[in-house]
Amino acid sequence: MASAKFVISLDFELFWGVADTQTIAGYGRNVLGEWQAVPRMLALFARYGVRVTWATVGMIMCRNYDDWRATRPTLLPGYTRRALSPYGMDQFVRSYPRLFFARPLVEQILAAQGQELGTHTFGHFYCNEAGASPAQFAADLACAQSVAAGMGASLRSAVLPRNQIVAAFLPILSQAAIQVYRGNAPHPLYRHGDAVVGGLAGRAARFADACLPLSGKRTVCPQSHGALVNVPGSQFLYPWSRRHRALLPLRLRRLKQGMALAAREGSTFHLWWHPHNFGVNLDENLAQLEVLLRHYRRLADTHGMQSHCMADFASSSSLATETTTATGSTFASPGAPGARDPS
């Protein structure tokens, strides 16, 4: 039986990822909190020997507003809803640079053992938005690779914003040297990414599924689709909140049961969240994360479970192979995927 895998991927996006749904007054504190959350998460991952993929919006790596203005894809998004494009946010970006740029945090990620720098696209690109085209996506990814190269890194793994997996866009990932992406779980609650079937009722079902097994088991089987490997997400780690703190034991039990099942059956459990989810209530959020990391260490000792970043699956020989189009622990050595190029 293949050894079980525990995977963590983080959608590292600062305010770029919430600009269309949040205000600076209402959510800026969460994003600023990432400046404290990222170093403390890195320390916790190091303590437990956990490899993590940091899928990072490329614009975060720009040094400042002027650098951002000078670093643009050759073809910008043509969204019908023009407000979704980050390239018209000049006033906010100039006024609140710490909400949009965090090159020092990316440097910490690159310097940390076992951590992979992946991509969340350069401009938080929405593949399923009206007006988006494969050519625009290709230009975005080329820019993402370029800015990462400027930091001595190459990108091999991708998490698409809002988990918008569009078949026509997947070949563009391979053309941009991406080898692994995070797909969606096949259950109807999750297969369409951020778009939830059933509207408010569907979102309520997702919320309940974090506590109760409404969608069944959440282990996944990474699959090879030609030149790409799909490592579907298993479960989102909801942030701690005072309002829902009574649900924490149920949520942690659900997550730990999924991890244990993966360990027993030799499959994969892929946990994900956003660093800005930890931007407030940081101590409480780190405490719940540490519960899960301790559980992983126990499963590593008892069942041989291994910690993998997403790029580790690019060279795995134990992948399932599928011909249809996808819709859905040792630490890194200096030359590991996503690490800074020592030259």
C-alpha positions in Angstrom: 0.0 0.0 0.0 1.3 3.5 -0.9 2.2 5.7 2.0 -0.3 8.3 3.1 0.3 11.9 2.4 -0.6 15.0 4.4 -0.7 18.2 2.3 -1.1 21.8 3.2 -1.5 24.6 0.7 -2.1 28.2 1.5 -3.7 30.8 -0.7 -1.3 33.8 0.1 -3.0 36.8 -1.4 -3.1 39.8 1.0 -5.9 42.3 0.0 -5.6 41.3 -3.7 -7.7 38.3 -3.0 -10.6 40.0 -1.2 -10.7 43.4 -2.9 -14.0 42.6 -4.6 -15.7 41.3 -1.5 -14.3 43.2 1.4 -13.4 46.8 2.4 -10.2 48.0 3.9 -12.2 49.4 6.9 -13.9 46.1 7.4 -11.1 43.6 6.6 -7.8 45.5 6.5 -7.0 44.3 10.0 -7.1 40.7 9.0 -4.7 41.3 6.1 -2.3 43.4 8.2 -2.3 40.5 10.7 -0.6 38.3 8.1 2.7 40.2 8.8 2.6 38.4 12.2 0.8 35.3 11.2 3.2 34.1 8.4 6.4 34.1 10.6 4.6 32.2 13.3 3.1 29.7 11.0 6.5 29.1 9.5 7.9 28.5 13.0 5.1 26.0 13.7 5.6 24.1 10.4 9.4 23.9 11.2 8.7 22.6 14.7 6.6 19.7 13.4 8.5 19.0 10.2 5.6 19.9 7.8 6.1 20.8 4.2 3.7 23.5 2.9 2.9 25.1 -0.5 2.5 28.8 -0.3 0.4 29.6 -3.4 1.3 33.3 -3.7 -0.2 36.1 -5.7 2.7 37.4 -7.8 1.9 41.1 -7.2 2.8 40.5 -3.5 6.4 40.1 -4.5 6.6 43.7 -6.0 8.7 45.9 -3.8 6.4 48.9 -3.9 3.8 50.8 -5.9 6.2 51.9 -8.5 7.6 48.4 -9.0 4.0 47.1 -9.3 3.2 49.7 -11.9 6.2 48.7 -13.9 5.5 44.9 -13.6 2.5 44.1 -15.7 1.5 41.2 -18.0 1.7 41.9 -21.7 -2.0 41.3 -21.9 -4.3 42.4 -19.1 -7.6 40.6 -18.0 -10.6 41.6 -20.1 -13.2 40.8 -17.5 -16.7 42.0 -18.4 -17.0 43.1 -14.8 -14.1 45.5 -15.0 -14.1 46.2 -11.3 -12.6 42.7 -10.8 -9.3 43.7 -12.4 -6.6 44.6 -9.9 -5.0 47.0 -12.4 -7.5 49.8 -11.7 -6.9 49.9 -7.9 -4.0 52.5 -8.1 -5.4 54.8 -5.4 -5.8 52.0 -2.8 -2.5 50.3 -3.7 -0.6 53.6 -3.4 -2.2 54.5 -0.1 -2.0 51.1 1.7 1.2 49.3 0.5 1.3 46.9 3.4 -2.0 45.5 2.4 -0.7 44.7 -1.1 3.0 44.1 -1.0 4.9 41.7 1.3 8.2 40.8 -0.4 9.9 40.4 3.0 7.4 37.7 3.9 8.0 35.9 0.6 11.8 36.0 1.4 11.1 34.3 4.7 9.1 31.6 3.0 11.9 31.0 0.5 14.5 30.8 3.3 12.4 28.3 5.4 13.2 24.7 5.1 10.5 22.5 3.5 8.4 25.4 2.2 7.4 25.6 -1.5 6.7 28.9 -3.2 3.8 28.2 -5.6 1.6 30.6 -7.5 -1.9 31.9 -7.0 -1.4 33.6 -10.4 0.2 37.0 -10.7 -2.9 39.2 -10.6 -5.4 36.9 -8.8 -6.7 35.8 -12.2 -10.3 34.6 -12.4 -10.4 31.8 -15.1 -14.2 31.4 -15.0 -15.0 35.1 -15.2 -16.7 36.4 -18.3 -14.2 38.0 -20.6 -11.2 36.0 -19.3 -9.3 34.3 -22.1 -6.5 31.6 -22.2 -4.2 34.2 -23.8 -4.7 36.6 -20.9 -4.1 33.7 -18.5 -0.9 32.8 -20.3 0.4 36.4 -20.0 -0.5 36.5 -16.3 1.4 33.2 -15.6 4.4 34.4 -17.6 4.5 37.5 -15.4 4.2 35.3 -12.2 7.2 33.2 -13.3 9.2 36.3 -14.1 8.7 38.0 -10.8 9.4 34.7 -8.9 12.6 34.3 -11.0 13.6 37.7 -9.8 13.6 36.3 -6.2 15.6 33.2 -7.3 12.6 30.8 -7.4 10.7 28.9 -10.1 7.0 28.0 -9.8 5.8 24.4 -10.2 2.5 24.4 -8.3 -0.6 26.5 -8.8 -3.8 27.2 -6.8 -6.3 29.0 -9.0 -8.2 31.9 -7.4 -11.6 31.0 -6.1 -10.8 27.4 -7.1 -12.0 28.2 -10.6 -11.0 25.2 -12.6 -11.7 25.7 -16.3 -10.7 22.8 -18.7 -9.7 25.2 -21.5 -7.2 27.0 -19.2 -5.4 23.9 -17.8 -3.0 23.4 -20.8 -1.8 26.9 -20.2 -0.5 25.8 -16.8 1.7 23.2 -18.4 3.0 25.7 -21.0 4.0 28.0 -18.0 6.1 25.2 -16.5 3.4 24.4 -13.8 3.3 20.7 -13.0 0.8 20.4 -10.2 -2.5 22.2 -9.3 -5.1 22.0 -6.6 -8.3 20.7 -8.1 -11.7 20.6 -6.4 -13.2 17.7 -4.6 -15.8 15.8 -6.8 -18.7 16.1 -4.4 -21.4 18.5 -5.7 -20.8 20.9 -2.7 -17.3 21.5 -3.9 -16.8 20.6 -7.5 -17.4 24.1 -8.8 -14.9 25.8 -6.5 -16.2 29.1 -4.9 -19.5 28.8 -6.8 -21.8 26.9 -4.6 -24.8 25.0 -6.1 -27.9 25.9 -4.1 -26.8 29.4 -3.1 -27.3 30.2 0.6 -28.5 26.7 1.3 -25.4 25.3 -0.4 -23.1 27.5 1.7 -24.9 26.5 4.8 -24.3 22.8 3.9 -20.6 23.5 3.4 -20.5 25.2 6.8 -22.2 22.2 8.4 -19.9 19.7 6.5 -17.0 21.2 8.3 -18.5 19.6 11.5 -20.5 16.6 10.2 -19.7 14.2 7.4 -22.4 15.4 5.0 -20.1 14.9 2.0 -18.7 11.6 3.1 -15.0 11.0 3.5 -12.7 13.8 2.4 -9.6 11.9 1.5 -8.4 12.4 -2.1 -6.4 10.5 -4.7 -4.0 12.7 -6.7 -4.3 12.0 -10.4 -2.1 12.6 -13.4 -3.7 14.3 -16.4 -1.1 14.3 -19.1 1.6 16.8 -18.1 -0.3 18.0 -15.0 -1.0 16.4 -11.6 -4.2 17.3 -9.8 -4.0 17.2 -6.0 -7.6 18.0 -5.0 -8.3 19.9 -1.9 -9.8 17.9 0.9 -11.0 20.4 3.4 -10.8 24.1 4.3 -9.6 25.0 7.7 -12.1 27.5 9.1 -10.6 30.2 11.2 -11.3 30.5 14.9 -14.1 32.9 15.9 -15.7 33.7 19.2 -19.1 33.4 17.6 -18.5 29.8 16.5 -16.0 28.6 19.1 -18.5 26.0 20.4 -18.1 24.3 17.0 -14.3 24.0 17.3 -14.3 20.4 18.8 -16.5 19.2 16.0 -14.4 20.8 13.3 -11.2 19.4 14.7 -12.7 16.0 15.1 -13.9 16.0 11.4 -10.4 17.0 10.2 -8.6 14.5 12.4 -10.9 11.7 11.3 -10.1 12.6 7.7 -6.4 12.6 8.3 -6.6 9.3 10.2 -8.6 7.7 7.4 -6.0 8.8 4.8 -3.3 7.3 7.0 -5.1 4.0 7.2 -6.0 3.6 3.6 -2.8 5.1 2.1 -4.5 8.1 0.5 -4.0 11.9 0.7 -5.5 14.5 3.0 -5.1 18.0 1.6 -5.9 20.9 4.0 -6.0 24.5 2.9 -6.8 28.0 4.0 -5.7 31.7 3.6 -3.1 33.3 5.8 -5.5 36.3 6.2 -7.8 33.8 7.9 -5.3 33.8 10.8 -4.8 37.6 10.7 -7.0 38.1 13.8 -7.3 35.8 16.8 -3.8 34.6 15.9 -3.1 32.7 19.1 -6.4 30.8 18.9 -5.9 29.9 15.2 -2.3 28.7 15.8 -3.6 26.6 18.7 -6.1 24.8 16.5 -3.5 24.3 13.8 -1.1 22.8 16.3 -3.7 20.3 17.3 -3.7 19.1 13.7 0.0 19.1 13.3 0.4 17.0 16.5 -2.1 14.6 15.1 -0.1 14.4 11.9 3.1 13.6 13.9 1.2 10.8 15.6 0.0 9.4 12.3 3.5 9.6 10.9 4.8 7.6 13.9 2.0 5.0 13.8 1.2 4.7 10.0 4.2 6.2 8.2 2.2 9.2 7.0 4.4 11.7 5.1 4.2 15.4 4.7 4.2 16.6 1.1 4.1 20.0 -0.6 2.3 20.0 -3.9 5.4 19.9 -6.1 6.4 16.6 -4.4 3.6 15.0 -6.5 5.2 16.0 -9.8 7.8 13.2 -9.4 5.6 10.7 -7.6 5.3 7.2 -9.1 2.1 6.3 -7.2 -0.4 8.5 -9.0 -3.6 7.4 -10.5 -3.8 8.1 -14.2 -6.9 9.5 -15.9 -7.5 10.3 -19.5 -10.4 12.6 -19.1 -9.9 16.4 -18.5 -9.5 17.3 -14.9 -12.2 19.5 -13.3 -11.8 19.1 -10.3 8.4 13.6 6.2 11.5 14.7 5.1 12.3 18.4 4.7 13.4 20.1 1.6 17.1 20.1 0.6 18.4 23.4 -0.8 17.5 22.4 -4.3 13.9 21.3 -3.5 10.9 22.6 -5.5 10.2 26.3 -4.9 13.3 26.8 -2.9 15.6 29.8 -3.6 18.2 28.9 -6.2 21.5 28.8 -4.3 23.3 30.1 -7.4 
